[in-house]
């Protein structure tokens, strides 16, 4: 900072990440801090242009919406801003957040919706904010969307507790979505989504707080169509529940403004002025659950949000990859990469990650000064400014080709140069300003510098292939397109990956990693492979020389699913820079399509229901259902099997599992016994808060919870977990039953596989969860029939089978003819496949869902 100049400081608060207060201090050139700044040092400016000395005590002015639909008894569906009516179809006026008639209820079918006709004022085109209050009682469906032949901007409830938005470009191109697990079923939720065309930032809001943010680039929005609330004729999933007070703004609102609009701002609109009322709205419900903490995690959520005709159009995959429909994923697709690429969108170049191109540039001192190689203990810019005896060595690496705008440059500074080369441009930028970390080359003869890039979006690499005027062997961007490079002083980073101690934690897959700092990121780098690396309990070390990244913020890590048994349990990543600063990034999760230990060695427990001592005891055969045996067989003990499903939220007002048996001391075994005898239709029990047992026929209406919310010890057995506060640890149970599973490999050329195969059986009482079939060199070969017996809780009549392989081993493609399952009662179920499970054949799927072809009964 320089004396006599004004500097603007913005302090951001993000969704419970900071406290209520913030202070500002300034680091001086000497290295000490001055501050915190006092009120007398500050001036303020409101969005309407008013300024003043000292701190402002006034509230920020609230903008006027371009559309406001109270959806109440007074206005019906009318837009109170423009006095235009809407179309109401099979919706009912009902109680809203204020317990008055201020909401409409949607029945959850395609004929129950509100249609808002297309008008020019609702076509925000550039920036926008959507706000509404919703009371979801169903699982999936559109809150609102701009309805068109192709998808417009759409705002959804997804998978019961996820809030989802996608901003679509004017010509129908999908941007990356935003999603967060924040919705609370059967409660009022204040939801919102915003997009700022000036910055390219999209945000997701819940109960007045920002819960997700992503830069999607500067685009024009597809908002030139009618709006529909609650239903979409192109999709089977429709919103079920209540919606109140839809607000639409043609700008991106701030956190303060969103928080101030939690009450429907009907008053004060008719005067045509900005609304300055602040409103308090609903009291916030309990803390949002299962919020996504990392961008990576979001892309692994199961399910799909659009219909199949749009999931791969336009193609979201990069680098000539093929887009394949995959209903397991939230986006509804997966990318099949070419051999040189990997990653969710095939964004990782294997050759570039394995042998990254990093160039070096030297900034020399005057010849009168002695020359000596500089150590990397000082910043590049500090060295340039103060160290006259040293040469400074910079590293720079390509980021990619990006569009520019001649009216407002992506990189704002252009140094004066006679002959442009990559090396000369990085030197000029490094000397020009110490805050710069990026340079861009354009049209063969222009050099630009800046702190950030990408506001106009990525361009195809072929648009940046013009030769440099100063060096014909190098590319220097293209017309109105910058080839961007990240640079900094060369710094060594020591990276330690800690593989966990879980069963089968190790992997032989290729691992790729990106370090993100406040100056830039490393790009994907392949970690050194090796047969003895990344094994259970190991700590593997690698040193990378990179441009200085600044303080590290996050790490992205993935593997390419190659090798035998590629699943990997990563405990943490620890990075140390050469200045001695250490950063620890916790993971403690599987990087795997299937939870390997659960599938390979499932934990199945046994419980015994004993008969009176006066009766002779004999082990019961599994030819009768557990409940029938309890009711009629007095001479036998009944042996139950039960297995963990997972941790799920509960609601004390309306229980997920409705029946609570009376028990003095709760344990897992005692709970399953009580539920089995309580009602013959029950198949699930849940343990809660260490001392409560619940039973029922189904579970999950309030959504899945993190496992750490179900770790309270059982009062009756301190070695077991019995759920948590308002969270059930759910178990599936039934009488122990043997299932004989036969897999028929087809006779097609190369039909066999050595990949690991996983299978789930689904019955009308429950499912087995993924189970790994027994591996073996001689199994699953062309024309073979491979048999395995599994002991499971009784599943009832089988309905379908899900089978997949992990793509491991040499030539993992597998042609599966059929799966035949026989239970120990003699019932046989045949599930036809007759397809490839392969990334390279048969549609690119390594997973198939097989439905029942026919069922045979034994003649015995």
PyMOL commands that set and color helices and strands:
alter all, ss='L'
color gray80, all
select helices_A, chain A and resi 39-41+120-122+255-260+295-298+308-311+350-354+380-386+422-432+461-464+596-600+626-632+668-678+707-710
alter helices_A, ss='H'
color red, helices_A
select strands_A, chain A and resi 25-27+33-35+43-45+51-53+67-69+87-89+91-94+103-107+113-116+128-136+141-146+154-158+162-166+178-181+189-196+201-206+209-215+227-229+240-249+322-325+333-336+341-342+348-349+358-363+392-403+438-442+446-450+481-499+511-517+525-526+539-547+552-559+568-577+582-591+604-609+638-649+684-688+692-696+713-714+717-721+727-745+757-763+771-772+785-793+798-805+814-823+827-837+847-857
alter strands_A, ss='S'
color yellow, strands_A
deselect
rebuild
show_as cartoon
